[in-house]
Amino acid sequence: MTGAPRPLPRLLTVTSASYLTPHMVRVTLTGEWLKDFADGQEGAHCKLIFPKPGESLESFRATYAEGRPKQKVHDIRTYTVRAFRRDTLEMDIDFVAHGAEGPATRWAQSAKPGDFLLFMGPGPVKLETFYADWYLVAADMSALPVAAAALEAMPREAKGVAVFEVQSAEDRQVIDAPEGVDIHWLLLPDPHVSSTAQLDFMKTLDFPQGAIQTCIAGESGAIRAIRDYLHNEKQLDKKAAYISGYWKVGLVEDQHQEAKRAGNAG
Ligand SMILES: Cc1cc2nc3c(=O)[nH]c(=O)nc-3n(C[C@H](O)[C@H](O)[C@H](O)COP(=O)(O)OP(=O)(O)OC[C@H]3O[C@@H](n4cnc5c(N)ncnc54)[C@H](O)[C@@H]3O)c2cc1C
């Protein structure tokens, strides 16, 4: 079967990069092609291709001049469109600063104006239509961008609960959520251990009658337990529930994706 040709990865150049909070780097990127970027894609995922350290723009671009080569040449990682500003043709992507292990986090922690990467996507927005009587939103730091985008897009009269797990009190963010959504912040000083704190918190909640939608993502071990609970104990409608593992303790992204395909990760 031959589908439509995949669009070529498109170049984005850094205009600024700074720590939003102690463990989150916001990188702002621009590119001429963003003038054709559709509005309302905040929360959609994208694939980012990272140059090798010190690689020239010419050599990097040349690798993708005719599409993605069959052999892997550069590291590719999945991120979320956090914000897009048409007036300045700028896109924000928030990267967890999770240490020195990982080409994406390393790139973000040292990003400066003029640095570049390639962008593929965006994929679908995770929560596009809002019809729930009650929303349940949960995220660790890797999924704060998708969760924040969902809360910002919700009808202002929405009701629900959001629970976030961050590394320190200073990693809490101001999120423009509907007033009727109660936000709770939990602290997980060491993100390299799978946590049950969000699940334990959910078990204390009274789930109201009526339609429930969720936007839940984060570390795969935690997500798998949350998914089991919501599907099996709470009989949550699977179609209404966005629940996704974004990374897994001890695995680099390619290994995590492989484990997900094999059904061994949340
Ligand atoms: C749909 C989707 C959207 C995503 N959006 C975002 C986003 O907007 N922002 C974001 O920061 N992440 C996001 N992620 C998660 C991100 O893709 C992974 O964290 C990825 O592994 C980071 O790549 P890396 O090169 O930094 O680390 P890798 O090379 O993949 O991993 C190196 C080591 O770091 C560990 N590790 C990876 N991520 C974390 C983490 N968050 N905290 C602690 N340890 C970690 C791994 O277990 C491994 O041991 C998203 C994932 C998906 C599937």
The ligand as a Gaussian input file, in Angstrom:
#p B3LYP/6-31G(d) Opt

LIG

0 1
 C        3.429000      11.889000      22.675000
 C        4.621000      12.306000      23.545000
 C        4.821000      13.664000      23.851000
 C        5.901000      14.037000      24.665000
 N        6.072000      15.372000      24.969000
 C        7.099000      15.753000      25.773000
 C        7.322000      17.143000      26.080000
 O        6.635000      18.034000      25.579000
 N        8.343000      17.447000      26.931000
 C        9.169000      16.481000      27.470000
 O       10.095000      16.822000      28.217000
 N        9.000000      15.168000      27.157000
 C        8.004000      14.801000      26.324000
 N        7.844000      13.473000      26.007000
 C        8.764000      12.497000      26.612000
 C       10.083000      12.404000      25.846000
 O        9.842000      11.946000      24.529000
 C       10.992000      11.407000      26.592000
 O       11.238000      11.858000      27.888000
 C       12.298000      11.147000      25.859000
 O       12.812000       9.923000      26.344000
 C       13.328000      12.243000      26.062000
 O       14.470000      11.955000      25.286000
 P       15.959000      12.124000      25.832000
 O       16.837000      12.107000      24.642000
 O       16.016000      13.313000      26.739000
 O       16.194000      10.842000      26.726000
 P       16.388000       9.284000      26.229000
 O       17.642000       9.149000      25.433000
 O       15.128000       8.831000      25.564000
 O       16.545000       8.554000      27.626000
 C       17.748000       8.645000      28.398000
 C       17.456000       8.273000      29.865000
 O       16.645000       9.296000      30.459000
 C       15.466000       8.735000      31.029000
 N       14.364000       9.700000      30.826000
 C       13.714000       9.999000      29.674000
 N       12.776000      10.948000      29.880000
 C       12.835000      11.245000      31.207000
 C       12.110000      12.158000      32.035000
 N       11.127000      12.955000      31.566000
 N       12.441000      12.228000      33.358000
 C       13.424000      11.434000      33.873000
 N       14.148000      10.555000      33.126000
 C       13.853000      10.467000      31.813000
 C       15.249000       7.418000      30.279000
 O       14.518000       6.488000      31.047000
 C       16.674000       6.964000      30.010000
 O       17.185000       6.273000      31.126000
 C        6.798000      13.070000      25.171000
 C        6.613000      11.711000      24.811000
 C        5.547000      11.339000      24.015000
 C        5.374000       9.882000      23.649000

